[in-house]
Amino acid sequence: MTDLNPTSTIRILTTGGTIEKSYSEADGTLKNRASIIRDGLIASLRLPYTHLELESVLNKDSLEMDDGDRQLIADAIARTAGQGEPIVVLHGTDTMSNTAEYCHRALGKPPVAVVFTGAMKPMGFIDSDARQNVTEALLAARLLPPGFYIAFHNRVFEVPGVRKNRETGTFEAVAGE
């Protein structure tokens, strides 16, 4: 298969969640703070054919998000999608499918691929799945047709119709949706 778009831009919208949590030695807490995505994860990826543009929309644990926060994310997606480049949304896993479905209902089919992803363990942890999930989401965003998706643990799910399975610690398709 030939790469029809050898050089591209992908927009990354950050919202917080486990993927962006960092440990503070001063107070012994693991919290969402200023985004560590640019200096930690993005700087370490080798993407010579991809230009990444980051925008921080929120910096919250997804369990603390409400529909007002989801509307901010939907607004950012609508504004960013107008630039014609695929979007990756970094989001907490606990309510990621809720936000993706909210955006799907609010915006309908976007003009670009919008791929949500996150991590079960913070990016700074040795056994974190953050690098894998983000790398896979970036590739999926380049290859998928316009629509809303969740990319997680080497699988891509179309939204709606996906949920987090807390027992297995990953995402799965929901039958009948």
Phi, psi and chi 1 to 4 in degrees:
 res  aa     phi    psi   chi1   chi2   chi3   chi4
   1 MET       -  133.3 -179.2  172.6  170.8      -
   2 THR   -91.5  138.2  -57.5      -      -      -
   3 ASP   -76.7  108.1 -173.6   -6.2      -      -
   4 LEU   -74.1  -17.1  -59.8  177.0      -      -
   5 ASN  -129.8   80.8 -172.0    4.3      -      -
   6 PRO   -64.0  -28.4   21.0  -28.9      -      -
   7 THR  -126.4  128.9  -57.2      -      -      -
   8 SER  -146.9  166.8   65.2      -      -      -
   9 THR  -113.0  138.5  -64.1      -      -      -
  10 ILE  -123.3  133.2  -62.1  176.0      -      -
  11 ARG   -91.8  129.6  -53.6  -80.0  170.5  174.8
  12 ILE  -113.3  121.8  -60.5  176.0      -      -
  13 LEU  -104.1  122.1  -57.4  176.8      -      -
  14 THR  -101.0  142.1   64.9      -      -      -
  15 THR  -129.7   -3.8   67.5      -      -      -
  16 GLY   108.2 -142.8      -      -      -      -
  17 GLY    86.2  177.8      -      -      -      -
  18 THR   -56.0  -38.0  -63.0      -      -      -
  19 ILE   -56.8  -29.0 -165.4  167.7      -      -
  20 GLU  -105.6   10.2  -67.4 -170.9   69.4      -
  21 LYS   -76.5  146.6  -72.9 -173.4 -172.2 -107.4
  22 SER  -138.5  154.1   58.7      -      -      -
  23 TYR   -89.3  134.3  178.6   72.9      -      -
  24 SER  -106.1  116.1  168.5      -      -      -
  25 GLU   -66.7  -31.2  -69.5 -179.7   18.2      -
  26 ALA   -60.9  -44.3      -      -      -      -
  27 ASP  -118.4    4.4   60.9    9.9      -      -
  28 GLY    66.9   31.9      -      -      -      -
  29 THR  -117.2  156.6   60.1      -      -      -
  30 LEU  -114.8  107.0 -171.4   62.6      -      -
  31 LYS  -139.5  164.5  -68.5 -176.3 -173.2  174.3
  32 ASN   -75.6  124.4  -74.3  104.7      -      -
  33 ARG  -126.8 -160.4  -66.0  177.9  176.5   80.8
  34 ALA   -55.2  143.7      -      -      -      -
  35 SER   -56.7  128.8  178.5      -      -      -
  36 ILE  -101.0    6.2   58.4  172.4      -      -
  37 ILE   -65.8  -46.6  -64.2  -60.8      -      -
  38 ARG   -62.6  -52.7 -177.2 -178.6  -48.6  -87.5
  39 ASP   -78.5  -27.0  -65.0  -26.1      -      -
  40 GLY   -90.5  -71.9      -      -      -      -
  41 LEU   -78.0  -54.5  178.4   61.9      -      -
  42 ILE   -61.8  -41.5  -60.4  -56.6      -      -
  43 ALA   -63.4  -24.1      -      -      -      -
  44 SER   -90.5   -9.2   71.1      -      -      -
  45 LEU   -82.8  143.7  -64.4  177.4      -      -
  46 ARG  -101.3   99.5 -175.3  174.1  177.0 -169.7
  47 LEU  -130.8   69.6  -59.5  169.3      -      -
  48 PRO   -65.2  -18.0   23.5  -31.4      -      -
  49 TYR  -107.9    9.4  -55.2  109.9      -      -
  50 THR  -133.0  127.6  -54.0      -      -      -
  51 HIS  -100.9  128.8  175.9   71.0      -      -
  52 LEU  -107.9  132.9  -57.1  175.8      -      -
  53 GLU  -115.9  120.3  -70.8  -72.7  -26.8      -
  54 LEU  -103.5  141.9  -88.2   75.4      -      -
  55 GLU  -139.0  128.3  176.1 -173.7  -18.2      -
  56 SER   -89.3  120.1  178.8      -      -      -
  57 VAL   -94.4  -47.3  178.8      -      -      -
  58 LEU  -141.9  171.2  -64.7  169.0      -      -
  59 ASN  -142.7   67.6 -164.2   17.3      -      -
  60 LYS  -130.4  151.9  -83.7 -172.5  164.8  179.8
  61 ASP   -67.3  137.6 -174.2  -67.7      -      -
  62 SER   -65.6  -22.9   71.3      -      -      -
  63 LEU   -69.0  -18.2  -70.6  172.5      -      -
  64 GLU   -92.9   -4.3  -62.7  171.9    2.9      -
  65 MET   -77.6  146.3  -72.3 -175.4 -173.1      -
  66 ASP  -125.4 -176.4   58.9   22.8      -      -
  67 ASP   -65.6  -25.5  -77.6  -11.5      -      -
  68 GLY   -63.7  -41.5      -      -      -      -
  69 ASP   -66.6  -40.9  -63.1  -39.9      -      -
  70 ARG   -64.0  -34.7  -70.9 -178.5  178.9   84.4
  71 GLN   -67.4  -37.9 -172.9   60.2   53.1      -
  72 LEU   -59.7  -41.2  -71.9  173.6      -      -
  73 ILE   -66.3  -44.5  -64.6  167.0      -      -
  74 ALA   -60.9  -41.7      -      -      -      -
  75 ASP   -62.5  -42.2  -68.1  -15.7      -      -
  76 ALA   -64.9  -39.5      -      -      -      -
  77 ILE   -63.8  -46.1  -70.4  169.3      -      -
  78 ALA   -59.9  -45.3      -      -      -      -
  79 ARG   -64.8  -44.5  179.6  179.2   64.3 -107.4
  80 THR   -73.0  -37.9  -55.3      -      -      -
  81 ALA   -61.6  -28.2      -      -      -      -
  82 GLY   -62.3  -15.8      -      -      -      -
  83 GLN   -83.4   -7.4  -63.0  175.3   43.2      -
  84 GLY    80.2   14.2      -      -      -      -
  85 GLU  -116.6  145.5  -65.0  154.1  -17.9      -
  86 PRO   -59.9  157.2   14.9  -20.8      -      -
  87 ILE  -127.3  137.5  -60.2  167.1      -      -
  88 VAL  -116.3  128.7  169.9      -      -      -
  89 VAL  -108.4  118.8  180.0      -      -      -
  90 LEU   -89.0  125.6  -57.1 -176.9      -      -
  91 HIS  -147.2  152.9 -164.5  -73.2      -      -
  92 GLY   -64.9  144.1      -      -      -      -
  93 THR   -75.7  -24.9   61.5      -      -      -
  94 ASP   -61.2  -37.0  -74.1  -45.6      -      -
  95 THR  -125.6   19.3   65.3      -      -      -
  96 MET   -58.6  -44.8 -177.6  162.7   53.3      -
  97 SER   -66.7  -33.0   57.5      -      -      -
  98 ASN   -62.8  -45.7  -61.6   -4.0      -      -
  99 THR   -67.4  -42.5  -59.9      -      -      -
 100 ALA   -60.7  -42.5      -      -      -      -
 101 GLU   -68.8  -37.4  -71.9 -173.8   18.0      -
 102 TYR   -58.9  -47.5  179.5   97.9      -      -
 103 CYS   -64.1  -38.8  -67.1      -      -      -
 104 HIS   -60.7  -46.0  176.6  -95.3      -      -
 105 ARG   -66.0  -41.1  -75.5 -169.8  -53.1  -86.4
 106 ALA   -72.8  -34.7      -      -      -      -
 107 LEU  -111.8  -14.7  -58.1  174.0      -      -
 108 GLY    70.3 -150.0      -      -      -      -
 109 LYS   -82.7  119.2 -174.0  174.3 -177.8  178.4
 110 PRO   -74.3  163.0   29.2  -34.6      -      -
 111 PRO   -77.6   -4.4   26.8  -32.9      -      -
 112 VAL  -137.9  168.3  -62.0      -      -      -
 113 ALA   -72.3  132.6      -      -      -      -
 114 VAL  -121.7  112.4  178.8      -      -      -
 115 VAL  -115.0  118.9 -179.3      -      -      -
 116 PHE   -89.5  142.5  -76.4   74.3      -      -
 117 THR  -155.3  169.0 -162.4      -      -      -
 118 GLY  -163.9 -154.6      -      -      -      -
 119 ALA  -148.9  150.4      -      -      -      -
 120 MET   -81.0  -25.2  -61.5  -56.4  -72.6      -
 121 LYS  -130.1  145.9  -67.2 -174.6  179.9  179.1
 122 PRO   -55.8  150.4  -26.0   35.0      -      -
 123 MET   -53.7  -35.1 -174.3 -178.0   74.4      -
 124 GLY   -75.2   -9.4      -      -      -      -
 125 PHE   -80.8  141.9  -73.1   30.0      -      -
 126 ILE   -57.2  -41.0  -75.6  178.4      -      -
 127 ASP   -97.1   25.9   57.7  -12.4      -      -
 128 SER   -69.9  146.1  173.4      -      -      -
 129 ASP   -94.7    8.5   53.7  -15.5      -      -
 130 ALA   -59.8  -51.5      -      -      -      -
 131 ARG   -59.4  -45.0 -175.2  175.5  -39.5  -79.0
 132 GLN   -60.4  -50.8  171.4 -173.1  -27.8      -
 133 ASN   -64.8  -41.4  -69.6  -24.7      -      -
 134 VAL   -66.8  -44.6  170.3      -      -      -
 135 THR   -60.3  -43.8  -57.3      -      -      -
 136 GLU   -66.5  -37.7  -68.7  169.9   -3.4      -
 137 ALA   -66.3  -38.4      -      -      -      -
 138 LEU   -62.4  -44.5  -69.3  169.9      -      -
 139 LEU   -66.5  -44.0 -179.1   59.4      -      -
 140 ALA   -58.8  -42.0      -      -      -      -
 141 ALA   -61.0  -33.9      -      -      -      -
 142 ARG   -73.5  -29.2  -72.7 -173.9   69.4 -178.0
 143 LEU  -101.7  -24.4  -60.8  176.5      -      -
 144 LEU   -79.7  151.4  -69.6  168.2      -      -
 145 PRO   -73.4  167.8   25.9  -32.1      -      -
 146 PRO   -52.7  139.6  -28.8   37.3      -      -
 147 GLY   154.2  179.3      -      -      -      -
 148 PHE  -105.4  137.3  -75.5   99.5      -      -
 149 TYR  -142.9  161.3  -55.2   90.6      -      -
 150 ILE  -122.1  125.8  -71.0  178.2      -      -
 151 ALA  -110.6  125.2      -      -      -      -
 152 PHE  -160.0  130.6 -150.3   82.0      -      -
 153 HIS    51.1   49.1  -66.4  159.2      -      -
 154 ASN    67.2   25.5 -156.3   34.2      -      -
 155 ARG  -133.9  152.6  -65.2 -171.3   69.3 -165.4
 156 VAL  -124.5  130.7  176.2      -      -      -
 157 PHE  -119.7  137.1  -56.5   92.7      -      -
 158 GLU   -81.6  141.7 -166.6  166.4    2.0      -
 159 VAL  -102.8  135.5  173.2      -      -      -
 160 PRO   -79.0  173.0   28.8  -31.9      -      -
 161 GLY   113.1   29.2      -      -      -      -
 162 VAL  -142.9  148.8   59.7      -      -      -
 163 ARG  -148.4  161.3   69.8  173.0  172.6 -141.5
 164 LYS   -82.5  131.2 -179.4  178.2  178.8  178.8
 165 ASN   -99.3  105.6 -178.5  -34.8      -      -
 166 ARG   -67.4  -26.9  -65.3 -178.6 -165.3  -67.5
 167 GLU   -70.9  -41.6  -69.6  178.9   22.0      -
 168 THR   -91.5  -14.1   61.7      -      -      -
 169 GLY    70.8   35.4      -      -      -      -
 170 THR  -153.3 -170.6 -165.4      -      -      -
 171 PHE  -108.4  156.6  -77.0   78.8      -      -
 172 GLU  -147.7  156.5   63.8 -171.1   11.5      -
 173 ALA   -72.3  148.3      -      -      -      -
 174 VAL  -105.5  121.5  178.9      -      -      -
 175 ALA   -63.0  137.6      -      -      -      -
 176 GLY    82.0    6.1      -      -      -      -
 177 GLU  -111.7      -  -70.1 -167.3   21.9      -
